[in-house]
């Protein structure tokens, strides 16, 4: 596959990655995040479907670790192409210790490589220090109703997994203002929706609440 074709494939890592193998990351909040990840899989917001996105896995989740003084806060994120697994254990996650969106560069450690959307997760955390969880899902219901719901969104020209997406996300989260969390759509990333919050439960409940509203819109 040439570079131009690869640029349009969902779920392919586009950034420069310095990945070192090692033991799985551990954090108290990981069990809560993983429980929400299982819920999102059962709702088909995370998964793998031969009829969707060229059959590649979709959706990823992360939690930020509190380490003050870091220019980019470290976070634990689910591994690339783990969407097919109904449940993950700790080996399905890795630690992203550094991100530089301007250089399109990510440093990570662990048993798997980080999600192709690692730069997007980093951009949310950098834009609002109160945020400790990011859930990136694929929801046709929410995505198609985004304008009707008044959902903030990145532009249709902004592609996933790129420095342009990280920049657009950082701007969007900043303009949304400080809060306990929120949800936005990615117009240039088919069905892409991101929920974020001060913890996994806040982000998850905001996402599911919006999904209910989107299904009401579809039915009316």
C-alpha positions in Angstrom: 0.0 0.0 0.0 1.5 3.4 -0.9 1.6 6.3 1.5 -1.2 8.2 -0.2 -3.5 5.2 0.1 -2.5 4.5 3.7 -3.3 8.1 4.7 -7.0 7.4 4.0 -7.1 4.0 5.9 -8.8 4.1 9.3 -6.8 2.8 12.3 -3.3 3.0 10.8 -0.7 4.8 12.9 0.5 7.9 11.0 2.8 9.5 13.5 6.5 8.7 14.2 6.5 6.2 17.0 9.3 5.4 19.4 7.9 2.3 21.1 9.7 0.2 23.6 8.4 -3.2 24.8 7.9 -3.8 28.5 5.4 -4.8 31.2 1.9 -3.5 31.0 1.1 -0.2 32.7 -0.6 -0.1 36.0 -2.9 2.5 37.6 -5.8 2.4 40.1 -8.1 4.0 37.5 -7.3 1.4 34.8 -9.9 -1.1 36.0 -12.7 1.6 35.8 -11.5 2.7 32.4 -11.4 -0.9 31.2 -15.0 -1.6 32.5 -16.2 1.4 30.5 -14.3 0.1 27.5 -16.3 -3.2 27.8 -19.5 -1.3 27.9 -18.6 0.7 24.8 -17.7 -2.5 23.0 -21.2 -4.0 23.9 -22.8 -0.8 22.5 -20.8 -1.3 19.3 -19.1 2.1 19.8 -15.8 0.2 19.9 -15.2 -2.9 17.9 -14.4 -4.5 14.5 -16.8 -5.1 11.7 -15.9 -6.4 8.2 -18.6 -4.1 6.8 -17.2 -0.9 8.5 -13.9 1.0 7.9 -12.3 -1.7 5.7 -12.7 -4.3 8.4 -10.2 -2.6 10.8 -10.7 -2.2 14.5 -12.1 1.1 15.8 -12.3 3.0 19.0 -9.8 3.6 21.9 -9.8 4.8 25.5 -7.3 6.5 27.8 -6.6 7.9 31.3 -4.2 10.6 32.2 -1.6 10.1 35.0 -1.0 12.9 37.4 2.7 13.9 37.0 3.1 17.6 37.4 5.8 19.5 35.6 5.6 17.4 32.5 5.1 19.4 29.2 2.9 16.6 27.9 1.1 14.6 30.6 1.7 10.8 30.4 -1.4 8.7 29.8 -2.4 5.1 29.5 -4.1 4.2 26.2 -5.6 1.1 24.6 -3.4 -0.5 22.0 -3.8 0.0 18.2 -6.1 -2.5 16.6 -7.5 -4.0 19.8 -11.1 -3.2 18.8 -11.9 -6.8 18.0 -11.5 -7.9 21.6 -14.6 -7.9 23.7 -12.6 -7.4 26.8 -9.1 -6.3 27.4 -6.7 -7.1 30.2 -3.7 -4.9 31.2 -1.7 -6.3 28.2 -4.1 -4.4 25.9 -2.8 -1.0 27.1 0.5 0.9 27.0 1.9 4.1 28.5 2.4 7.1 26.3 5.2 9.1 28.1 5.7 11.9 25.6 3.9 13.4 22.6 5.0 16.3 20.3 2.1 17.0 17.8 4.2 19.6 15.9 6.8 16.9 15.2 4.2 14.2 14.8 6.1 12.2 17.3 5.0 9.8 20.1 7.1 7.9 22.7 5.4 4.8 24.3 6.2 1.8 26.4 4.4 -1.5 27.0 3.3 -4.8 25.5 1.3 -3.1 22.6 1.7 -0.1 20.4 -0.6 2.9 21.2 -3.8 3.8 19.4 -3.5 5.6 16.1 -5.3 8.4 17.8 -2.7 9.0 20.6 -2.0 12.5 19.4 -5.7 13.4 19.7 -5.8 12.1 23.3 -2.7 14.1 24.2 -4.2 17.2 22.7 -7.3 16.9 24.9 -5.2 16.5 28.0 -2.9 19.4 27.1 -5.9 21.7 26.5 -7.6 21.1 29.8 -5.6 20.0 32.8 -8.8 18.9 34.6 -9.5 16.2 32.1 -8.3 12.7 33.1 -10.2 10.4 30.6 -10.7 10.4 26.8 -13.0 8.0 25.0 -12.8 7.9 21.2 -15.6 5.9 19.6 -17.3 5.5 16.3 -21.1 6.3 16.5 -23.0 6.8 13.2 -26.0 7.9 15.3 -24.2 10.7 17.0 -22.0 11.7 14.1 -24.9 12.0 11.6 -26.9 14.1 14.1 -24.0 16.3 15.2 -25.3 19.5 13.7 -28.9 18.9 14.9 -27.5 18.3 18.4 -25.3 21.4 18.2 -22.3 19.3 18.8 -18.9 21.0 18.5 -16.8 19.5 15.7 -13.5 19.5 14.0 -13.6 20.4 10.3 -14.2 18.0 7.4 -10.8 18.7 6.0 -9.0 17.5 9.2 -8.0 13.9 9.0 -7.6 11.5 12.0 -4.2 10.8 13.6 -2.5 13.9 12.2 -0.9 17.0 13.7 -3.7 19.0 12.1 -6.2 16.9 14.0 -4.3 17.4 17.3 -4.2 21.1 16.7 -7.9 21.3 15.8 -8.8 19.3 18.9 -6.8 21.4 21.2 -8.4 24.6 19.9 -11.9 23.0 20.1 -11.5 21.8 23.7 -10.1 25.2 24.7 -13.0 27.1 23.1 -15.5 24.7 24.8 -14.3 26.1 28.1 -13.4 24.4 31.4 -16.0 21.9 32.7 -16.2 18.4 34.1 -16.2 17.1 30.5 -17.8 17.2 27.1 -18.3 15.6 23.7 -17.3 16.6 20.1 -17.5 15.1 16.7 -14.8 14.7 14.0 -16.3 15.6 10.7 -13.2 14.4 8.7 -13.1 11.1 10.5 -16.2 9.0 9.6 -18.4 8.4 12.6 -15.6 9.6 14.9 -16.8 11.0 18.3 -14.7 11.9 21.3 -16.0 12.2 24.9 -13.8 13.5 27.7 -14.2 14.0 31.4 -12.6 14.4 34.8 -12.8 10.6 35.1 -14.1 7.6 33.0 -17.6 7.6 34.5 -18.2 11.3 33.7 -16.9 10.8 30.1 -18.9 7.6 29.7 -22.2 9.0 31.0 -21.9 12.1 28.8 -21.3 9.9 25.8 -24.2 7.6 26.5 -26.5 10.5 27.3 -25.7 12.0 23.9 -26.2 8.7 22.2 -29.8 8.6 23.6 -30.4 12.1 22.3 -29.1 11.2 18.9 -31.3 8.1 18.7 -34.3 10.3 19.5 -33.3 12.6 16.7 -33.1 9.7 14.3 -36.6 8.4 15.3 -38.2 11.8 14.8 
